[in-house]
Amino acid sequence: MKRGAFWLLFTTLSLSVILTCLGYGSSSAPTINKITTQLGKVNTRIVLETDAALTVVRTYYETKAIVLEFDRVNLTTYPRVEIADNELVAGIKMEKTGPEQGRLQIQVREAVPYTVMPSDNRMIIELNRIQRVPGEIPLEPEVQRWLDQSSGTNAFMTKLNFEEEDGQLQFRTKLSGETVSQVFTLEKPLRLVVDVYRAFYEEPATMVAVDRYGLRKVRVAQFQLNNPYPITRIVFDLNEPKYYELRSESSSYSFDLTISLFR
């Protein structure tokens, strides 16, 4: 082989190896294999089954569609969509917006509060259906399982504090032990409700006026003392359905609960 041809072949192969190592040879972005809806007793979940963790760079309402924007997603093939809750979810559409960018639109028949829960191989978007039937709110199966399996030890909750940070309102409280929460929505007025089970609120009933980010006020009180367990209720009075996050972290000394509402 001539020297010039050899060096051309060597350079081409070396560049190919470098590009492959850098991830340019094939897309390393996560793939969404399937999208399904799950109808719970209280809330509806949109489940994205993936081969790696997805990251949402932005989420918002656009008319009556919940929009999630992804910066890295492989859309060489579009995921299969199965809808089980036609009363709330009118349609689900995934579209490509760039080489590895995508946009998920969840068309809803009425706007409701929602949250996003990511994990390694799936992402859950939970829609909080508006509860219009008076009476006791049913428990979702995972909440009931936790209550059935817990030791029966109750926790004490400290005062709910809030601060504004990076385009969000963060409400934080500490508990003396682990608890479980369920979120649901009520109307007239629109309220996002967080029930914290096996929790005693150490303070008197509290109301905080907020009047920003579409949130009028927050109320915290002991909703139930027993029969069969204590419940502390946190109520967010909303002007409009909002995206929110609920996070819990356990440490050696306390159990931290944070609820964030976004601009």
Secondary structure, DSSP 8 states (H G I E B T S, - for coil): --HHHHHHHHHHHHHHHHHHHHT-SS--S-BEEEEEEEE-SS-EEEEEEESS---EEEEEEETTEEEEEESS-B-SS--EEE---TTTEEEEEEEE-SSS-EEEEEEESS---EEEEE-SSEEEEEE--B--S-S-----HHHHHHHHHS-S--EEE---EEEEETTEEEEEEEESS--EEEEEEETTTTEEEEEEETEEE-SS-EEEEEEETTEEEEEEEEEES-TT--EEEEEEEESS--BEEEEEEE-SS-EEEEEEEE-
